[in-house]
């Protein structure tokens, strides 16, 4: 008797074995199991990503079961077929499929599609202080954001112990400034919870209530839940190739070698960014093939690709809108110039996190630099333009000595032999670190591209500036190792940069 999660894993294993080895006996076993299960269950479609294919499977719902979701935010239906609702409304889920679920309003009886990230099925998720799936580092970023105060808190899933939780609390003093302390919430065999064994609680709600009345050993008594911004609505269902007329280009944000970037409005209601590609920059066929790969790469630290316009040139690439623009422009601005070193290190860690995801998915960026990182209103850094460099057909770019080729960011093996790998991205990341620590200074100041190439061949590396901590410069030198295989992984870079100031401290507080 396989539980559903084990069954999913077993099915994916069977399917992957079939895809890789064309073993039809395994495929037959996979099919028989699905047939047996589907006779006893109702099911709705969902998608599971295997190593090589997106596998359509079905989430099994026993006959007669009802899934009721609670609305976490107000939602006003903007697309045809949407179902609007208010925070706290109950919605019966009719079909779970991707980012848009079909639902029926429990009171009005109306049916339509709802954004799945605006509702919660687990009652714990309806608590304002519960942050599902938030990492320790993101908990610190959110709690230290403006609007929160001493004692602001959240409970989140534990990263290390499945089924357990952690409490994160904003703390601080006049000398060291504000910090975030983390406490492990341990579980009892009978289902209760405790931080200190001195006192246990039946529910997390009881635990929160107790520590709001008194700190009782915590760094602070709990005050108010961490401010939670309303999540971005999913892109309109099935809107991939969209009509050019559905976009109104409002304001030009910038122009590059291969086109312009505009702030635009889609269908009169959604703010987006539109990259317009100069005619002849790339073939439509190559772009669509790459865009489908890019669309599948979805992560908090990657700029989301929403839609395309390709029926005629110029090609339009429609992405989420990032209020602060490119990291390069932001660092050179008055606001960016006021950012202190810890936040600069945090920017670096966020980019490493996004690149670690790209690394894990066996993808390559090929043009990693501050100009291709975008910054949100909340100072979240997201990687943009991943994969586009591969399909550009401009001779000034594809010829590696061409004027448009980003020599100063490119690894020697990519310059000399066209060998682009995730390890050449690691080299570029080291150069990007110099841009961040110098507030947007161009790498190798005072040197021409040919001078850079000749210097690298002699083993030259950029010198450390006074503003750069030695520990950060050591990371750069690791990224600039001559042999690609000697350079670190992005997973390693993420962990080192996230713990840049806390590597010698315990991440979790001792029991109070």
C-alpha positions in Angstrom: 0.0 0.0 0.0 1.9 3.1 -1.3 1.0 6.4 0.2 0.2 9.0 -2.4 3.5 10.9 -2.2 5.5 7.6 -2.4 3.3 6.6 -5.3 4.1 9.9 -7.2 7.8 9.4 -6.6 7.6 5.8 -7.8 5.6 6.7 -10.9 8.2 9.5 -11.8 11.0 7.0 -11.3 9.3 4.5 -13.7 8.6 7.3 -16.2 12.2 8.5 -16.1 13.6 5.0 -16.6 11.3 4.6 -19.6 12.4 8.0 -21.1 16.1 7.3 -20.6 16.3 3.6 -21.3 13.1 3.1 -23.4 12.2 0.2 -21.1 8.6 -0.5 -22.1 8.1 -3.0 -19.2 8.6 -0.2 -16.8 6.2 2.0 -18.7 3.6 -0.8 -18.6 4.0 -1.1 -14.8 3.6 2.7 -14.5 0.4 2.6 -16.6 -1.1 -0.4 -14.7 -0.6 1.3 -11.3 -2.4 4.5 -12.6 -5.3 2.4 -13.9 -5.7 0.6 -10.6 -5.7 3.8 -8.7 -8.0 5.7 -11.0 -10.7 3.0 -10.7 -11.1 3.9 -7.0 -10.5 7.6 -7.1 -11.6 10.8 -8.8 -8.6 12.8 -10.0 -7.6 16.2 -11.3 -4.8 17.0 -13.6 -1.5 18.3 -12.4 2.0 18.4 -13.8 5.2 16.9 -12.4 8.6 17.8 -13.8 10.8 14.8 -14.4 14.4 15.1 -15.4 13.6 15.2 -19.1 9.9 15.7 -19.6 6.9 17.3 -18.0 4.7 14.4 -17.0 1.0 15.0 -16.7 -0.4 13.0 -13.8 -3.5 13.3 -11.6 -3.8 14.2 -8.0 -6.1 11.6 -6.5 -9.1 12.6 -4.5 -11.2 9.8 -2.8 -14.8 9.7 -3.9 -17.0 12.1 -2.0 -14.1 14.2 -0.7 -14.4 18.0 -0.8 -11.4 20.4 -0.7 -12.3 23.7 0.9 -9.9 26.6 0.5 -9.8 29.9 2.6 -9.1 33.2 0.8 -5.9 34.8 2.2 -6.4 38.1 0.3 -9.1 40.0 -1.7 -9.2 39.2 -5.4 -11.1 41.1 -8.0 -11.6 39.0 -11.1 -9.9 40.7 -14.1 -9.8 38.0 -16.7 -12.7 36.4 -18.4 -13.8 33.3 -16.4 -12.2 34.6 -13.1 -14.0 34.2 -9.8 -13.6 37.2 -7.4 -13.6 36.8 -3.6 -12.8 38.6 -0.4 -10.3 37.7 2.3 -11.8 34.9 4.5 -14.2 33.6 1.9 -14.6 29.8 1.6 -14.1 28.3 -1.8 -14.8 24.7 -2.9 -11.9 23.5 -5.1 -13.2 21.8 -8.2 -10.0 21.3 -10.1 -6.3 21.9 -9.2 -4.2 22.6 -12.2 -1.1 24.8 -12.2 -1.4 28.4 -10.9 -5.1 28.7 -11.6 -7.6 26.5 -9.9 -11.3 26.1 -10.7 -13.5 26.8 -7.7 -17.0 27.4 -6.5 -17.8 30.1 -4.0 -19.4 28.6 -0.9 -21.9 31.4 -0.5 -22.7 32.8 -3.9 -22.4 29.4 -5.8 -20.5 31.2 -8.6 -17.8 29.2 -10.4 -14.6 30.4 -12.0 -10.8 30.4 -11.9 -8.9 31.6 -8.8 -5.1 32.3 -8.4 -3.9 29.4 -6.3 -1.4 31.6 -4.3 -4.3 33.7 -3.0 -5.9 30.8 -1.1 -4.9 28.2 1.5 -6.2 24.7 2.1 -4.3 24.1 5.3 -5.9 26.1 8.1 -2.5 26.9 9.5 -1.7 28.9 6.3 -4.6 31.2 7.1 -2.8 32.5 10.2 -1.2 35.9 9.4 2.0 34.8 11.3 2.5 31.6 9.3 4.8 31.9 6.3 4.8 28.7 4.3 8.1 27.7 2.5 10.1 30.8 3.6 13.8 30.1 4.2 15.7 31.3 7.2 17.5 33.9 5.0 14.3 35.2 3.5 12.7 35.3 7.0 15.5 37.7 8.0 15.1 39.8 4.8 11.3 40.1 5.4 11.5 40.8 9.1 14.2 43.5 8.7 12.2 45.2 6.0 10.7 48.6 6.8 7.3 48.5 8.5 8.3 45.8 11.0 9.4 46.5 14.6 11.1 44.8 17.5 9.1 41.7 18.3 7.7 41.3 14.8 7.7 37.5 14.1 6.8 34.7 11.9 6.5 30.9 12.1 7.8 29.0 9.1 8.5 25.5 7.9 11.8 24.2 9.2 14.4 23.9 6.4 16.1 20.9 8.1 13.4 18.9 9.8 10.4 18.0 7.7 7.1 18.6 9.5 8.7 20.9 12.1 8.6 24.6 12.4 10.8 27.6 13.4 10.0 30.9 15.0 11.8 34.0 13.7 11.7 37.2 15.8 13.1 40.7 15.1 15.5 41.8 17.9 18.1 44.5 18.3 19.7 47.1 20.4 21.2 50.6 20.0 24.8 49.3 19.5 24.4 46.4 17.1 21.2 47.4 15.2 18.3 45.1 14.5 18.8 41.4 13.9 16.6 38.3 13.6 16.8 35.5 16.1 15.5 32.0 15.3 14.0 29.3 17.6 13.3 25.7 16.8 9.8 24.7 17.6 10.0 21.0 18.6 7.1 18.6 18.4 5.8 16.1 21.0 4.9 12.6 20.3 1.3 13.4 21.1 1.2 16.3 18.6 2.0 19.2 20.9 4.7 21.9 20.5 7.4 23.5 22.6 10.4 25.8 22.3 11.5 25.2 25.9 10.7 21.9 27.6 9.5 23.9 30.6 6.2 24.7 28.9 4.4 22.8 26.1 1.4 23.8 24.0 -1.4 21.8 22.2 -1.4 24.1 19.2 0.9 26.7 17.5 -1.8 29.2 18.2 -1.5 28.6 21.9 2.3 29.0 21.6 2.0 32.3 19.9 -0.6 33.6 22.4 1.8 32.7 25.3 4.8 34.4 23.9 2.8 37.5 23.0 1.9 38.0 26.7 5.5 37.5 27.8 8.9 36.9 26.3 9.5 34.0 28.7 13.1 33.5 27.6 12.8 34.7 24.0 14.8 37.8 22.9 11.5 39.8 22.7 7.9 39.3 23.5 6.1 38.7 20.2 4.3 41.9 19.0 2.9 41.8 15.5 3.2 39.3 12.6 5.7 40.1 9.9 4.2 42.3 7.2 3.3 40.1 4.3 2.9 41.9 0.9 0.2 40.5 -1.3 1.8 38.0 -3.8 2.0 38.7 -7.5 -1.0 37.4 -9.3 -0.2 34.5 -11.7 -0.1 35.4 -15.3 -3.4 35.1 -17.2 -4.3 31.5 -17.9 -3.2 30.2 -21.3 -1.9 33.6 -22.4 1.5 32.8 -24.0 1.5 34.2 -27.5 -0.5 37.4 -27.0 -1.7 40.1 -29.5 0.5 43.1 -29.9 -2.6 45.3 -29.5 -3.1 44.0 -26.0 0.0 46.0 -24.9 0.2 49.7 -24.3 3.8 50.9 -24.1 3.7 53.6 -21.4 7.3 54.6 -20.7 10.7 53.7 -22.2 13.0 52.5 -19.4 16.1 52.0 -21.3 17.8 51.0 -24.6 20.4 48.4 -25.2 22.4 46.9 -28.0 19.6 44.7 -29.2 16.4 46.6 -28.4 14.5 48.7 -25.9 12.8 48.0 -22.5 9.4 49.6 -21.8 7.1 49.8 -18.9 3.7 48.7 -20.4 0.2 47.8 -19.5 -1.4 44.5 -20.6 -5.1 44.5 -21.3 -5.5 47.8 -19.5 -5.0 46.2 -16.0 -1.6 44.6 -15.5 1.7 46.4 -15.3 4.5 44.6 -17.1 8.0 45.1 -18.7 8.3 44.7 -22.4 11.7 44.1 -24.1 11.4 44.9 -27.8 14.1 43.1 -29.9 15.6 44.9 -33.0 14.5 43.1 -36.2 17.1 40.5 -37.2 18.5 40.1 -33.7 17.4 36.5 -33.5 15.3 34.0 -35.5 11.7 33.6 -34.3 12.1 29.8 -34.2 15.3 29.8 -32.1 13.7 32.4 -29.8 10.5 30.4 -29.2 12.5 27.2 -28.5 14.6 29.1 -25.9 11.6 31.0 -24.5 9.8 27.7 -23.7 12.8 26.6 -21.7 13.0 30.0 -20.0 9.3 29.9 -19.1 9.8 26.6 -17.3 12.5 28.2 -15.0 10.4 29.7 -12.2 12.0 30.8 -9.0 11.8 33.8 -6.6 15.1 35.1 -7.7 14.5 34.8 -11.5 12.6 37.4 -13.5 9.4 35.7 -14.6 8.8 35.4 -18.4 5.0 35.9 -18.9 4.3 36.0 -22.6 5.7 36.7 -26.1 4.7 38.5 -29.3 6.4 36.7 -32.3 3.9 36.7 -35.2 5.8 39.6 -36.8 8.9 41.6 -35.9 9.9 43.2 -33.7 9.7 40.3 -31.2 8.3 41.4 -27.8 9.3 39.6 -24.6 6.9 40.3 -21.7 8.2 39.9 -18.2 7.2 40.9 -14.6 7.9 44.6 -13.9 10.7 45.4 -11.5 10.3 48.9 -10.1 13.9 49.8 -9.3 15.3 48.8 -12.8 18.7 47.2 -13.4 21.0 46.6 -10.5 23.7 48.5 -12.3 21.5 51.6 -12.6 20.3 51.2 -9.0 23.8 51.0 -7.6 24.7 54.2 -9.3 21.6 56.1 -8.1 21.4 58.2 -4.9 19.4 55.5 -3.2 21.8 52.7 -4.2 24.8 54.7 -3.1 23.3 54.8 0.4 23.1 50.9 0.6 25.5 49.6 3.3 27.9 46.6 2.9 25.6 44.0 4.6 22.9 44.8 2.0 25.4 44.6 -0.8 26.4 41.1 0.4 22.7 40.2 0.6 22.3 41.3 -3.0 25.2 38.9 -3.9 23.6 36.1 -1.9 20.2 36.6 -3.7 21.9 36.4 -7.1 23.8 33.3 -6.1 20.5 31.7 -5.0 19.0 32.3 -8.4 22.1 31.0 -10.1 22.1 27.9 -7.9 18.6 27.2 -9.2 19.8 27.6 -12.8 22.8 25.3 -12.0 20.5 22.7 -10.5 18.3 22.7 -13.6 21.4 22.2 -15.8 20.9 25.6 -17.6 23.4 28.3 -18.4 23.0 32.1 -18.3 25.9 33.2 -20.6 25.6 36.9 -19.8 25.7 37.4 -16.1 26.4 41.0 -15.0 24.8 43.8 -13.0 23.0 45.2 -16.1 21.1 41.9 -16.4 20.0 41.8 -12.7 16.7 43.6 -11.9 15.7 45.1 -8.5 12.2 45.1 -7.1 10.6 47.8 -4.9 11.4 45.6 -1.8 15.0 45.3 -3.0 14.8 41.8 -4.2 17.3 41.0 -6.9 16.2 38.8 -9.8 18.2 37.5 -12.7 17.0 38.5 -16.2 17.9 37.6 -19.8 19.1 34.1 -19.0 19.6 32.1 -22.2 19.1 35.0 -24.6 22.8 35.4 -25.4 22.8 32.0 -27.0 20.4 32.9 -29.8 21.6 36.4 -30.7 22.6 36.5 -34.4 24.6 39.8 -34.4 28.1 39.4 -35.8 29.4 42.2 -33.5 28.2 40.0 -30.6 28.8 36.4 -31.8 32.4 37.2 -32.9 34.1 37.1 -29.5 36.3 40.1 -30.4 33.2 42.1 -31.5 32.5 45.4 -30.0 29.2 44.2 -28.3 30.7 41.1 -26.7 31.0 41.5 -22.9 34.7 40.5 -22.7 35.3 41.9 -19.2 32.6 39.6 -17.7 33.5 36.5 -19.8 35.7 33.5 -18.6 38.9 32.9 -20.6 37.8 29.5 -22.0 34.6 31.2 -23.3 36.5 34.0 -24.9 39.1 31.7 -26.5 37.1 28.6 -27.4 33.4 29.6 -27.1 33.1 27.1 -24.2 30.2 28.4 -22.1 29.3 26.3 -19.0 27.9 27.0 -15.6 31.5 27.3 -14.5 32.0 30.2 -17.0 28.9 31.7 -15.3 30.7 31.4 -12.0 33.6 33.4 -13.4 31.1 36.1 -14.5 29.6 36.1 -11.0 33.0 37.0 -9.6 33.1 40.0 -11.9 29.6 40.9 -10.9 30.7 40.9 -7.2 33.2 43.7 -8.2 30.4 45.7 -9.7 28.3 45.4 -6.5 31.1 46.2 -4.1 32.1 49.3 -6.2 28.5 50.6 -6.7 28.5 49.9 -10.4 32.1 50.6 -11.5 33.0 49.0 -14.8 35.4 46.0 -14.3 39.1 46.4 -15.1 38.9 50.2 -15.0 41.2 52.0 -17.5 41.8 48.8 -19.5 40.6 48.0 -23.1 39.1 44.6 -24.0 42.4 43.5 -25.8 44.4 44.5 -22.7 42.1 42.5 -20.5 42.5 39.4 -22.7 46.3 39.7 -22.7 46.4 40.3 -19.0 44.2 37.3 -18.2 46.5 35.1 -20.3 49.4 36.2 -18.1 47.5 35.3 -14.9 46.4 38.8 -14.0 43.3 39.2 -11.7 41.6 42.4 -10.7 43.0 43.9 -7.5 41.0 44.2 -4.2 39.7 47.7 -3.6 39.7 49.3 -0.1 35.9 49.0 0.1 36.1 45.2 -0.5 36.5 42.9 2.6 39.3 40.4 2.2 36.8 37.5 2.7 34.7 38.7 -0.2 37.8 39.1 -2.4 38.8 35.6 -1.5 35.4 34.4 -2.9 36.1 36.4 -6.1 39.5 34.7 -6.5 37.8 31.3 -6.1 35.5 32.3 -9.0 38.4 33.3 -11.2 40.4 30.0 -10.9 41.9 29.3 -14.3 40.6 25.7 -14.5 36.7 25.8 -14.7 36.5 22.6 -12.6 38.3 24.3 -9.7 35.7 27.1 -9.4 33.0 26.7 -6.7 29.4 25.8 -7.3 26.7 28.4 -7.0 25.1 26.3 -4.2 28.4 26.7 -2.3 28.5 30.5 -3.1 24.9 30.9 -1.9 25.7 29.3 1.4 28.9 31.2 2.0 27.3 34.6 1.1 24.1 34.0 3.1 26.2 33.2 6.2 28.9 35.9 5.4 28.4 37.5 8.8 27.1 34.6 10.8 29.3 31.7 9.7 30.9 31.5 13.2 27.6 31.9 15.1 24.9 29.3 15.8 21.9 29.9 13.4 19.4 29.0 16.1 19.1 30.3 19.7 19.5 27.9 22.6 16.3 26.9 24.4 15.1 29.7 26.7 
